Amino acid sequence: FLDDPLYLGLRQHRPDDAEFYTCANRVISALHTAFPDMFIQFEDFSTDHAFGLLDQWRNNALCFNDDIQGTGCVILGGFISAVEQARIHPRDQRILFVGAGSAGVGVAKQLVDYFVIEHGIPEDQAKAMFWFVDSRGMITANRGDKLAAHKVYFARHDNTAQCSTLEETLEYVKPTALIGLSTIYKAFTENILCRMNQLNQQARPIIFPLSNPQSKAECTFEEAMRCTNNRVLFASGTAFPSYTIPETNQVCVPGQGNNMYVFPAIGLGAVLCKPSRITDTMIYAVAKALANSLNEEEKALGELYPRIERIRCVEAELAAAFIRQAVREGLAKDEKWVELAKNGLAEGMNPDGLFTQHMLDEVKKFMWLPAETFEQLRDAHPHYHHHPVVHSDSDH
């Protein structure tokens, strides 16, 4: 790339880890010192640096990595809805991930939290419900190669075989859920999708091709529907068109597990209540609130995410759930929100994604409202807190 005349970046090699972390830490440290309540969002760092920066700063500053925590949060929300509709006990789920980068591992760790928190499964047993496939096959501790640090947690120690392909791993694991973050176009072939349907005759197969854009998606919604006799519980990372079932003319809308559902709510909640740090349980509360946000019509249609037309209302609910959980954990520093949340606190600390109507109404007052004119803003939301002072000509 450095010799390409069309390359727009700096014509120099990327810094090594020592130089990178020295520079990044100086910047983050300076920002946190000057603006201690600033919410810092990490975005699009390489896998190793994404985990490294998050591990170093998550307990020392108000920060959040959207690729790791945001992706995990939104997929967890859809996965909770899918498990509730899958027709088998959650303990019987066998989840196969295709792709083991920062996003995939981040998603899987939050799904482990779900089984631990929601269903009381010990962490070791919950972790054992997950298998990973990367470019060299099923990830095991004795595969013979040096695993990247972030892959070690999910490396299998109980394998009785080494599987070098997705097809082999599928037969070995016999998964109930297939989740793709591989960026490999059509990785979920029709044979794989049909096999998922065969393996899950007593349950609805969960298939999440999460890579985006569409040119990197593991399969399409139409392919997943056709190959599973329209039984699939589906969410994708990219937007797919609706699918009409030929026999019934029923129009089915695919779920899109896009971070747009969660990172605005996490950011708004963090800015408002000023927690000293963002915990995994705060992220979990947002995911739980996302699953809770489905209305009766969406549930009846088997959808896993709320319709995009409702996203502003959903964002407010998720931000309210985040604030309430931050207060429950004693990490919120803004007294207004602490006092507001105390009235609705229940016993226990497990994140439930709940909030009071009063909390929700207050959060809505602090949401940015798109408007072309001040009059439109004022008329649409009379209590909007950023109303400018408008002077008449007589005041000058």
Secondary structure, DSSP 8 states (H G I E B T S, - for coil): -TT-TT--S-SS----HHHHHHHHHHHHHHHHHH-TT--EEE-S--HHHHHHHHHHHTTTSSEEEIIIIIHHHHHHHHHHHHHHHSSS-GGG--EEEE--SHHHHHHHHHHHHHHHHHH---HHHHHTTEEEEETTEE-BTTSSS---GGGGGG-BSS-SS---SHHHHHHHH--SEEEE-S--TT-S-HHHHHHHHHHTSSS--EEEE--SSGGG-S--HHHHHHHTTT--EEEESS----EE-TTT--EE--EE--GGGTHHHHHHHHHHH-BSS--HHHHHHHHHHHHHT--HHHHHTT-SS--GGGHHHHHHHHHHHHHHHHHHTT-B--HHHHHHHHTT--SS-S------HHHHHHHHHTS----SSHHHHHHH-TT-TT------GGG-
